Every structure is written in structure tokens, then in C-alpha cells.
């Protein structure tokens, strides 16, 4: 069995955390690539959060990358038994919007803008990883809405946005390990089960 995993980054670009995720999910049967949504491999530091957010919203957004990403996914589907999409933050929202494509699994890690696209009906098992709190919206309302959508499983952790990234001030190793194990289990499950 051959699997392809595409990783979609946060507003910061392809940084150390995203490169670590490529290594984390790579094995003898799995090829992992991260897709940079920025030209020239641009990345921002965590101290540049406001600048990174503004740059992402002005130059990338949630519509423009869909065609290119769809093309990459469909090409990979011709060459791999399974194609998986893992997105973090803005990348998670893009992954959610692409979940209607012929994918094996989609994993959306703290994609807060998913709340704007609740009309999406994923065609494959989709895991949405949520923090306990977000300042811009009520996480519980989003979780409840996602619970009514077929093929969607949610996991909520007692942490804040960024809890999986060791370089982020919201990082929590215990929660990272728990979430990472749940993601691994979700990837390895032969049969999807809704909770």
C-alpha cells in the first residue's frame, strides 16, 4: 500500500514545525510533502503573527489556492492507493474545503475558519482537532455543528490554538502527545467510526 500525505501550513509558512510534521508522518509506505502557499519559501516568525495573518489574507486567502491544491490531490490519486490531507490553522480550513475530493482521510488541526464553511460535506472520514478555547468564536458551537455532519469526527483538547507546536507559546507536550496519538489512530483505522 502506498500513501501520499500533503501537509498544509499555518499563516507562518513552511517553518520548523511543519518540516517536523513531514518527518513525523513519513515511513516506508508513506510519502509526505508540504505544500507552500507562499512563493519563494517565505516564512514568518511567531513574533510576526499580525504581519503573517495580514499577508496570508491579502495574498492567499481561502479561495485562490483551491484549484492548485485540487490539481495536486487529483494527480496524486492517480499514483497512490491513499491520499491524505493534514492542515494546521489556515491550512486546516483549506483541507476542510478540499474534503469533498476523492481523499482517504482529512485532518484539520485548529482550523478556526471552518465555521464559515459548514455547508461542506466531506466525502471521506474527516477529523477536526479543536482547542478548548478560541478568542474569536465559541468552540463548542462549532463542535456541535460539526457533530451533525456525516463523516466528521471531532476531538477537543484542553489547550489553546497552537498546542501541538513546540515553538508556539501555547505548546503543551502532554496534549500534543495525546492529539498526535489520536491522529495516528485515525490514519491507521481501517474503518471509520463516528463518535
HELIX and SHEET records of a PDB file:
HELIX    1   1 UNK A   16  UNK A   25  1                                  10    
HELIX    2   2 UNK A   39  UNK A   41  5                                   3    
HELIX    3   3 UNK A   46  UNK A   48  5                                   3    
HELIX    4   4 UNK A   49  UNK A   59  1                                  11    
HELIX    5   5 UNK A   66  UNK A   79  1                                  14    
HELIX    6   6 UNK A   90  UNK A   98  1                                   9    
HELIX    7   7 UNK A  112  UNK A  116  5                                   5    
HELIX    8   8 UNK A  139  UNK A  146  1                                   8    
HELIX    9   9 UNK A  173  UNK A  188  1                                  16    
SHEET    1   A 6 UNK A  30  UNK A  35  0                                        
SHEET    2   A 6 UNK A   3  UNK A   8  1                                        
SHEET    3   A 6 UNK A  82  UNK A  88  1                                        
SHEET    4   A 6 UNK A 105  UNK A 109  1                                        
SHEET    5   A 6 UNK A 125  UNK A 130  1                                        
SHEET    6   A 6 UNK A 152  UNK A 156  1                                        
END                                                                             
